[in-house]
Amino acid sequence: MTDYLDPTKEIFAKFREMDRPGPIHMLNLVKFRERAAYPDGRDVSGADAYKSYARESGPVFRGLGGRQVWIGKPELMLIGPQDSEQWDIAFIAEYPSVQAFVAMLRDPVYREAVKHRQAAVEDSRLLRLQPAAAGKEFGEVD
């Protein structure tokens, strides 16, 4: 199984090239390690390490105009792989622009906080979305 923790340079370059006016939504699917993998060997759960990441990076995220749009705890994979894609948390984060997301990644406080994410996360998915108004029917976008 391939674990996905960070974007490749090629995908990140494509992300930056897709600059358009307006906000972006980022769907996050995250699976925690049972025990965090800190280089210094500290013994905390992956969930607790991720809480440290959220606590330390949150002010940067909010300071750039970010907000959490939705959060949920996955309960059952109804359609999809039953053994390889089990998530501990799912959420959508909104950024006012592509530039705000890039600025967050470059911020020194965020860069220090990301060590907790690296220690906490076993696997993840991050899907960029263009926000749209929901239609009247399933799958319909106004």
N, C-alpha and C positions, 0 to 999 in steps of 0.2 A: 504494500500500500504506500502510495506517495502522500506525504503530509504537506499541506500548503500553509505556510506561515507568513510569507512576505511575497509581494509581487516581483516578478522578474524585471530586469531593467527594460526589456523590450515592451512588456505589457504596460509598465509605468509610463514609458515614453508615449505609447498609444493613448493612454489615459489623459496625459497632458495635452496631446494634440487635439483631443475631442473637446476643446474649449468651446463653450457656448454661453450665452447670457443665462443668468438664473441659477437657482439652486440645483444641487445634485443630492440624491438619496443613495445611501450605501447600505445594502442588506448584508448584515453580518450573521454568519452561522459559526458558532465556536464550540469546540470540544476541549475540555480542560484535561490536563494530565492529572492522574490521581495525586501525585506528589509533584510539586514544582521542581523544575530542573535549573536551579541557580548554580552558577559556577562556584560560588563560595560554599555550597553545600547546605545552606539553611533549609530547615525542614518545615515547610508549610504546604498546604494543599494547593493544587492548581487553581481552585476557585478563589482561595484567599489571595494568591498572588495576582489574579486578575482584578480583584477588588482593589489592590494596591495600585495597579495600573490605572484603573478608572478614577480613583481618588486623586492621583498625582497628575494625570493628563486632563482631567475634567476642566480645570480652570483655563487651560489653553484652548480646548475645544469650545467652551462657552465664550471665551474672550474673542474668538474669531467669528462668532455668530452661529456656532453649531448648536444643534438641539437634538434630543432623542425624540423621534416621531412615534415609535412603537417598540414595545419589548414583549417577549413571551418566552415561556419555558417549554420547549418541545416535549411532547408526551409520547407520540407514536408516529413512526414513519408509515403512513397509510399506503403511499405509492412511492417506491424507490428502494434502494438497497437496504436490507434489514440488518446487515452485519457491518458495513463499512461506513455508513453515514449516520451516526447517532450524535446529536448535538445537545449540549448542555444549556445553551442560551441562543436566542435569535433576537435581533433587534435591527431597527432602521434608524440610522443617524442621518441628519440633514446638515449639509454645509451650504452656505450662501453662494459658493462658487467653487470651481475647480481650483482657483488660486488659493482660496481659504484652506482647502484640504492640503494642498502642497505646502502652504505656510505652516500648518500644524506639524507636518512631518519634519520640517526643517527647524522648528522651534527647539532651543536647547533644553527647556524644561520637559517638553514632550520626549525628546530623544533620550533623556535620562529615565523617564517613566517607562519607556518601551521595554526596558530590561525585564520588567515584571510580566509584560505580555509574552515576551519570548520564553520566559521560564514557565508560564502558566499554560500556554496553549499547546495541545497535542496536534490539532488539525483545525482548519478554518476555511471558510469561503467568504469572499467579499465581492459582491455584485453591485456594480454601479447602475443606478436607475435614473431615468428622467421622470420627475414628478408629473403627474397628470391628474385631472379630475376623474373620479370614478363615474362610469356610465350607469345606466339603469339595469343592465343585464351583466351576467358573468362575462368577463373578458372584454367588455366594451369600455372604451376610453373615449371620453368627450373631448 
